[in-house]
Every structure is written in structure tokens, then in C-alpha cells.
Amino acid sequence: MLQTVWVSSSRSWASRKPDGQQTSWKCGFIRTIIQHTCLRHNPKGQGKARMLKKIHICLCFFFVSGILYEISLLSGCFFSCMPMPKHFLTPEQVLNLGKSIIFLETTERLEPPPLVSCSVESAARIYQDRPVILFMKGLTNDTVLDSNSSYAAFSLLSSMKNVFLFPLQMETVFQETPLLQWYNEVDPEEEKNWVHVSSDASRLALIWKYGGIYMDTDVISIRPIPEGSFLAAQKSRFSSNGIFGFPARHKFIWDCMENFVLKYNGNIWGNQGPFLMTRMLKAICNLTDFEGIEDHSCQNISFLNPQRFYPIPYPAWGRYYEVWDKSPDFNHSYALHLWNFMNHNRKAVVAGSNTLAEKLYKTYCPTTYEDLIQKAELRDFTSSEDSL
């Protein structure tokens, strides 16, 4: 006789020890199921026919298979199905959940500006069932990050159930990769592009180890990316490294790390970034021009059309901060790269300006728009009135 056992998934998760593994929880749950079903066979039925025993075993098998299937579905609604005790989890535990969206901040700043906040928030909204991680070099394990943080962006991002803020510890990130020896030998004080170079290296190591999607902190997500292994074309025959995605331990990323070290030249901007991705892709693929909005594919790697992320090319980056007669719909795009590296005059989103960037903020990161832009302007206005 089969017996159904009901277990509260939220209570089971909450009762786990902080350093417990999800696998152990699943195994324990499965053992409980087996004990209450297949192993409850009563020995006094020894006279039953062998056929009944086979039927019993088959029923047990199908029941346990059903439980395993239900457990496998949890990963699809991980953050919406049960509460997440974020402050207990380590970066490895979150990354091992798989399919992370990864952002990096390789400067020492501790207050993410609105564009960074918007990038992270938009990704968290588009990928609600995937962990969104912002690694920050300025953080330490002792930094307190919660909804009561004095940093407005920290407070905002910490309140999102699938957003995690972790310290970026490069020596740990580079372990077991070709980049570790390079990192131990390079002198950051002698590197004029260290912020960019260290970011180029870190994103490769993290994606190789754990898989997922890497995004620059000036990328606003507008719809899910359907590809598993992909590079983003900035233009025909030229790849960016501002956004890319691969499963863990992918050979292409390993080869990129080896080439990073072999052809290292920190004095050339982009040599370890977009130029690296481009030369490695050209080594295995015959790249051709894009004729329309089609994507290209080679060696099971999708080379996505510039329209997917760069519908406004970098020479025209300022158009994001202009007022359009008719705003583009970006129907062929998955995300938008706002080219913050080009923004030397530090153009920003201003409430009520009606620029394209303001409309993007309102649509894809409304909390950032309200909390960091509207409220900031209100505070500035109030302070000005008080001083007068």
C-alpha cells in the first residue's frame, strides 16, 4: 500500500543549516519517501504471487520518479517557491545553483551609481528565477549589507529576493585556472588599465567555473536571452565581452583564459577583452558580415547580431540621453548596452527630462528610478530650500 508523505518545502529549507548542501537535503527527502513507501512492504504477504511483488516495485519506482521530477522543478521557481536566507549563503553556494547572472565592480567604490543599480534591478526582474550576483571589490566579509544600509543602492538591491552582493576576491576566483599565475606575478600599481583588465579576467574565471551569463554594469535587460552558449557581436566580425554566456567548464572560455595569459598586454585597452574574444572566435569560425537581423552560429556557439545588445552603436552612445520624437521599440534586442565607458561628461538620467534613458529606467528598473533619481532630486530640492 502506497502512503503519501507531505513535507513543507519552505519549512525544510528554513531548517537547513547554513552550510548544508541542497543535494544533502534532496537525498534526505528521498530517503524519507522511500522509507514510507517501498520499504513499508509487509513481510506477512509472503504467499502473494510474484506478479504482485513486481507491480509493487513498479509502483514504488514510478512514485519516487515523480518525487524526483517535482524536486527537479524547484530550480525553475527557486526564488519564488521558498524564502531565501541570503545572509547565510556563500558565493559558491549561490553560484552552484547554476545559471547565475553575474555583474562585476572592480573599483573600490561602495555606492553603486544609478546605472549599476538599474542594470542589476532590470536583470533581477527579467530573470526572476535565477540568482543575480554583483561582485564588488570594495566589499569585505565584514561589510554589513541589508535593507537598512546607509548606502541607498545597497538598501534597494538587498531588498530584491534574487539579488546577492558579494566581495570580489580575485585570488579565490582565479584558483584552478590559468589566470592564477598571471595574477600572482602582475603588479596592479604598474597597470594603467587594471580596473578593466582585472574585470576581463574575473568574468572569464567565474563563467568558466560556474557557468551563466556575464553582463557589464551598464547593460539594461529588457527580455530573456534564449541562448545557452553565446557571444555578442558589437559589429560584423567583431565580438564584445560586455555580455556573454556559457555553461560551466566550456572549452572556449578555458582557451580564452590561456590566450589571456599568453598574449597579455595590459597597455593595450581591450586586448584582454573584446579583442581577446574576437581573435579566439576567429580562430575556430569563419566570420562573415551580418546582412540583416540574423544571428550566426559556429562550433555550437551563437554569435548574436549587434541588434541584440548594441542597436545604438558606440559612436552614437549619447542618443540614450537625448529626447526622441518617437522612441525605438527595440523589438530585436535582449538588452541594451549604454556605453558608460564613453560617457566622459557623466551624463545622467534626470527625472522629467523625457530622454530615452529615463524611459528605459521607468520601464525596466522602476525602483531605481523612484528611489535613486526622483527621491534624490527631491532631497536636493529640499536642501536647497532649507539653505535659502
Phi, psi and omega in degrees: 000128181278143181230122182276136179244121179262128180231132178286117182294322181293320180291321180297318179294316183295332183275354179293148174289150182305325184263013179288158179254145180298327179298317180298319179298315180298315182298318178298320179297317180294320178300321178298317179299313182298319180297327183268000180234276187299324186273002178267017179296128184277122183295344183286358175267036185295337183274358181293156181289153180299330180297320178296323178295318179297319178298319179299315180296318180297318179297319177299316181299313181293326179294312180294323177298321177297320177297316179299320179296317179298320179295320180298332180286343181299327181297335180283341180227033190306314186275339180266342184271332182210152182294148185246110177284078191300324186290349179270343191268144176268163177304320181297319180296321180287315181297326181289348173295337177090157174057039179289153168256119191246130173240154180229141171234103186262007168271178181269359185294146183249356178244099179300130177291168184305323182295320176297314179300318180296318179299313181293315181298316181298320177295319180297327179283322181285322182248068189291337181257019178232144177291135177247119190241129172250110175272130183233125181295328182286347180281154170233172179293344181266354180291130180270119180236113176205186184290349179258013182299147178288343176275120186300317182293322176301313181300317181296308185290324181295336182281350180274128191295333182251016178256133180233135176248121184230152172295144174265106180251096192296321182299323177290317181299322186275357178301140177065027175228163177297347185279344186296313180298317176302315182297322180289337183261334184284149178251106182304329181293337181265358184260118182282341179244033188300320180303317182283318182296315180294328176291318178303317181290315185297319182295323178296313182296317182294316180291322178295318183289317192241344184075173180121203181237130172262139175225141169294159183277014172237029178251122178259119181282137179235341173199159184296146175273121185277356186269148176268310178245112185208153167239156183253121176285126174279327173201177180304131175066017180220124183260143170270171169236019180281344176202127178199160182215139179208154170289164181298147175063033179283135185299324181300318180292322176299315179297324177296319179295320178296318179291327176307314182285316184296318184253029186294130172208097184288350181278343180260113180297130178087355182298326179263004183244253182297325178293325176297309181301319182294313183292328178287325178290319179296332181292336183242350185227149173267095185284138177233169180288151172278128181269330181215233180253018181286156172261158175250160180217141180202134179053039181063020175246126177275129176254101193278141182306144178305335179294340183292325183225341185234051179296333171254108184290164188299328178297337182252023186304328183296346181294337176297335183254022177247162175271127181259142173298319175221117183292139178294153182270342180053041182294340182259011185248147173262330180201166183234127178266120187268007171056050183297334178299331180277348188276068184290332179274003176056051172296140184227164176282129180243130180300131178086001183282339179065024177284167178298317180299319179298319179295323177295318178300313181301324185276316192252344174219063185297329179291318176299317181299315183287314188280320187260343183248301180296314182291325179296318179292325177295319178296318179297319180294317180296317180296321179295318178296319181296319182293325178291000000 
